């Protein structure tokens, strides 16, 4: 029987039209389908935009739909899910809070304490803002409590809320320094700026920005005091809430909020909120038994209650009986001294076989959260089917939402899923699933990374590809979002001795790595790739990755001696292999590293050698990159004219018709920007104000667009000074104001120079003397 509504109708409106066409009330459809009346009402009103396939099937049976109408309803449900996702191009902070629990109950005393701390932080009463540690057993609702505080509309924190998963239970918990980098990125500090800061400078920048925020920062799932101690603000109005299974007794000056299990009354309130007040009030004894069998643990109670909410024909007495029976038949999953496996087992036992299998296999996915694509791969099902199965698990309470269109498993549920996977799927199936996931993750990583390489770019069209890689931005988003996934696959490939594969992935990431210097794992990636080259006995390949490793040691970890050693090893290996190009790059890296510590003569020697070798290898792109570095070195050595001549050589090479198709557009643009910025300092040093203005005008706005705010500020500052010296006072004042408009995105000394220059202009004085530092 057709609907007459049309496939483009929103899901809720279509469902309501179908119900009205059958002359059914919500209660009658709930009785006929087994789906709760509350759930149906939420779907029709658009409050529930993620209906899963099992629910659609039950509704179709209750509505007595034919195959065509069922397909139409299912298509509308899928469209609703897709429509709930952020639009392309909308930037979502990686620290966006996960969706809060709609039926949050209890914990009023604890919320009162946290609300008071939030007000104290917002009012700036103390020398340092307050901080809280929320501790308790797994499944007690620590994260839900913190998110509830952050989501309250009356929160006195107008700058919002941020959440960082500290991964305290992982084999590799998130280091404090990496958390600092993640937070700085979320607060608007661009990766290019992070790349130039030492660990100490990043921490100082973190505290500078934190002092200006009126917000809540949740450090979730902390494993130790060392993880969070550096992140506690020293000044300002930022409230930090730490959640941990431990009390973190070593932290001083924090307010501790301990969570135990719910009281009998709170358990009943939770059941009433999820299952419905009428059913709970009709069976108070059975409701109390359900709470007791779940250990009054919020996670277990919610799983059981969600299960009951979708089966309105079940009594709570029957639910309690099944919980007790499952507890006797299955091994216990413990949370401290609590036995909570019964609630999990009951929900799993009522899943469709495909959903139950998906639940078990999700335990193989690494990291804190995941998207539908790797779930489809690990379960070996089409993507739409994977989305339906994930939604079924979500509605059953066995899965939680994360940021954007991602999901996550609670730690206890991950352990439970892993136990069931081991007992039901067997080693052979487990190995096959892991292999599928590893190969897909690395294949996709190679395609996404190569988007940024001049010789590859856009991958070939593939209608079966599970993720969109239609432009560089999509590729970059995938690499960042699935960093845990492909890094785990990379490690697994290394452990399996897949040396060629390891080198291939690392090579594909080489160009992209410059765009994500703050990630924290590039040293590991290139250490493993260099080891892979050595294991293959391929000296040129090892040299390539030791060159990349030299970059990672210095750019990402500020480990100068190890960087020099790696580049020196690369030079030796490349020489033995007769690889002229990698010898050139080794000298280029050594020049860069010597320049970084002020050894100008040694840097110039390495750069000269690199330029000669790049010429021999006919690699114009490498030649141009080293030439830009040479400008800086020559300026430092007081050889201004040679620096200017080097810049002219760069511009001539760029204009040479022979190189038109050999230099990628992004390399061409960046080379011009770098060369003109570097040579502008030579003109400024020598008082050639018009030459400086010409160079700086050509670079103005380009650093801003790349998020390189420090360099952008200096362009405006130095352009203002040169214009002032030329008597162009109005334009100079505008450039000084452009520096101040960047606010705390540029260092304080740059802002101070701008204020002094502007004041001098206003007073009619000469521009203040300054030292032009890059």
Secondary structure, 3 states (H helix, E strand, C coil): CCCCCCCCCCHHHHHHHHHHHCCCCHHHHHHHHCCCHHHHHHHHCCCCCCCCHHHHHHHHHHHCCCHHHHHHHHHHHHHHHHHCCCCCCCCCCCCCCCCCCCCCCCCHHHHHHHHHHHHHHHHCCCCCCCEEEEEECCCCCHHHHHHHHHHCCCCCCCCCEEEEECCCCCCCCCCHHHHHHHHHHHCCCCHHHHHCCCHHHHHHHHHHHHCCCCCEEEEECCCCHHHHHCCCCCCCCCEEEEEECCCCCCCCCCEEEEECCCCHHHHHHHHHHHHCHHHHHHCHHHHHHHHHHCCCCHHHHHHHHHHHHCCCCCCHHHHHHHHHHHHHHCCCCEECCEECHHHHHHHHHCCCHHHHHHHHHHHHCCCCCECHHHHHHHHCCCHHHHHHHHHHHHHCCCCEECCCCCEECCHHHHHHHHHHHHHHCHHHHHHHHHHHHHHHHHHHHHHHHHCCCCCCCCCCCCCCCCCCCCCHHHHHHHHHHCHHHHHHHHHHHHHCCCHHHHHHHHHHCHHHHCCCHHHCCHHHHHHHHHHHHHHCCCHHHHHHHHHHHHHHHHHHCCCHHHHHHHHHHHHHHHHHHCCHHHHHHHHHHHHHHHHHCCCHHHHHHHHHHHHHHHHHHCCHHHHHHHHHHHHHHHHHCCCHHHHHHHHHHHHHHHHCHHHCCCCCHHHHHHHHHHHHHHHHHHHHHCCCHHHHHHHHHHHCCHHHHHCCHHHHHHHHHHHHHHHHHCCCHHHHHHHHHHHHHCHHHCCHHHHHHHHHHHHHHHHCCCCCCCCCCC
